[in-house]
Amino acid sequence: MENKEVMRELQRWLGDNPQFEQNMAFLEEFQYLMMCYRSSIKEVQTKLEILADELSLQKKT
């Protein structure tokens, strides 16, 4: 199921719950923060891989 479908299903299931909008805003913010976190981790991993490659080249020479 895609995000839009899940959102529609949740809204249908929860009805007019006043907390729904607040919870969805929190969820969207959380998803954004997790995306930033994963991107940062990937960036650090990439830098570490590059440093490891450079170090292995230095050891060979």
Rosetta silent file (secondary structure, phi, psi, omega in degrees, C-alpha in Angstrom):
SEQUENCE: MENKEVMRELQRWLGDNPQFEQNMAFLEEFQYLMMCYRSSIKEVQTKLEILADELSLQKKT
SCORE:     score description
SCORE:     0.000 S_00000001
   1 L     0.000  138.897  179.059    0.000    0.000    0.000 S_00000001
   2 L   -85.678  164.550 -176.346    1.290    3.458   -0.801 S_00000001
   3 H   -55.969  -43.452 -178.361    1.417    6.310    1.706 S_00000001
   4 H   -63.818  -39.944  178.289   -1.600    8.099    0.251 S_00000001
   5 H   -65.197  -42.226  178.936   -3.667    4.931    0.391 S_00000001
   6 H   -62.336  -43.828  179.510   -2.590    4.293    3.968 S_00000001
   7 H   -60.988  -44.571  179.086   -3.490    7.870    4.927 S_00000001
   8 H   -62.803  -42.506 -179.936   -6.946    7.544    3.361 S_00000001
   9 H   -64.746  -42.178  177.490   -7.524    4.227    5.087 S_00000001
  10 H   -62.404  -44.424 -179.663   -6.436    5.636    8.442 S_00000001
  11 H   -64.277  -40.175  177.966   -8.682    8.658    8.048 S_00000001
  12 H   -64.648  -42.107 -176.839  -11.619    6.445    7.095 S_00000001
  13 H   -69.663  -40.831 -177.538  -10.929    4.139   10.019 S_00000001
  14 H   -84.461  -19.195  178.945  -10.426    6.913   12.593 S_00000001
  15 L    69.252 -135.730 -176.026  -13.238    9.106   11.330 S_00000001
  16 L   -95.222   38.431  178.900  -13.412   12.614   12.765 S_00000001
  17 L   -64.119  121.063 -177.824  -10.920   12.045   15.534 S_00000001
  18 L   -64.151  -23.097  179.920   -9.603   15.521   16.487 S_00000001
  19 H   -81.010  -12.279 -175.654   -6.190   14.052   17.277 S_00000001
  20 H   -56.914  -51.120 -178.029   -5.870   12.585   13.771 S_00000001
  21 H   -61.792  -42.120  179.738   -4.472   15.751   12.162 S_00000001
  22 H   -64.567  -43.381  179.196   -2.054   16.320   15.032 S_00000001
  23 H   -64.972  -38.909  179.556   -0.875   12.713   14.920 S_00000001
  24 H   -67.293  -38.713  177.385   -0.427   12.845   11.149 S_00000001
  25 H   -63.600  -41.776  177.569    1.615   16.047   11.428 S_00000001
  26 H   -62.758  -43.520 -179.690    3.796   14.361   14.048 S_00000001
  27 H   -62.509  -43.143  178.914    4.180   11.292   11.835 S_00000001
  28 H   -62.773  -41.810  178.255    5.198   13.388    8.825 S_00000001
  29 H   -64.585  -41.530  178.901    7.785   15.249   10.916 S_00000001
  30 H   -62.650  -43.652  178.813    9.096   11.959   12.287 S_00000001
  31 H   -62.035  -39.968  178.294    9.386   10.497    8.782 S_00000001
  32 H   -63.975  -45.090  179.420   11.301   13.588    7.635 S_00000001
  33 H   -63.173  -39.067  178.246   13.682   13.350   10.596 S_00000001
  34 H   -65.930  -37.126  176.740   14.261    9.646    9.936 S_00000001
  35 H   -63.251  -43.520  177.494   15.048   10.414    6.290 S_00000001
  36 H   -62.250  -41.850  179.668   17.599   13.019    7.432 S_00000001
  37 H   -61.901  -48.333  179.982   19.063   10.530    9.905 S_00000001
  38 H   -62.801  -39.485  178.492   19.418    7.792    7.268 S_00000001
  39 H   -63.813  -41.318  178.848   20.966   10.265    4.825 S_00000001
  40 H   -64.623  -42.453  178.418   23.480   11.379    7.432 S_00000001
  41 H   -61.701  -43.640  179.088   24.407    7.793    8.265 S_00000001
  42 H   -62.990  -39.141  179.581   24.929    7.021    4.569 S_00000001
  43 H   -63.852  -44.140  178.592   27.105   10.111    4.184 S_00000001
  44 H   -64.615  -42.462  178.258   29.306    9.093    7.114 S_00000001
  45 H   -59.149  -44.027 -179.934   29.534    5.516    5.790 S_00000001
  46 H   -61.804  -44.313  179.472   30.621    6.803    2.393 S_00000001
  47 H   -63.662  -40.062  178.201   33.295    9.018    3.923 S_00000001
  48 H   -65.395  -38.746  177.459   34.592    6.129    6.024 S_00000001
  49 H   -63.460  -41.729  179.029   34.735    3.871    2.961 S_00000001
  50 H   -63.894  -44.429  178.147   36.716    6.511    1.063 S_00000001
  51 H   -62.404  -39.785  178.427   39.131    6.916    3.967 S_00000001
  52 H   -64.188  -41.262  177.469   39.556    3.139    4.198 S_00000001
  53 H   -62.768  -44.196  179.434   40.299    2.970    0.462 S_00000001
  54 H   -63.193  -41.176  179.594   42.852    5.769    0.735 S_00000001
  55 H   -64.921  -40.650  179.462   44.505    4.080    3.707 S_00000001
  56 H   -66.649  -33.646  176.320   44.728    0.748    1.895 S_00000001
  57 H   -67.768  -39.238  179.403   46.363    2.492   -1.078 S_00000001
  58 H   -65.658  -36.767  179.867   48.909    4.147    1.209 S_00000001
  59 H   -67.875  -31.439 -178.733   49.784    0.798    2.786 S_00000001
  60 H   -73.213  -26.496 -177.158   50.416   -0.747   -0.645 S_00000001
  61 L   -94.719    0.000    0.000   52.934    1.924   -1.622 S_00000001
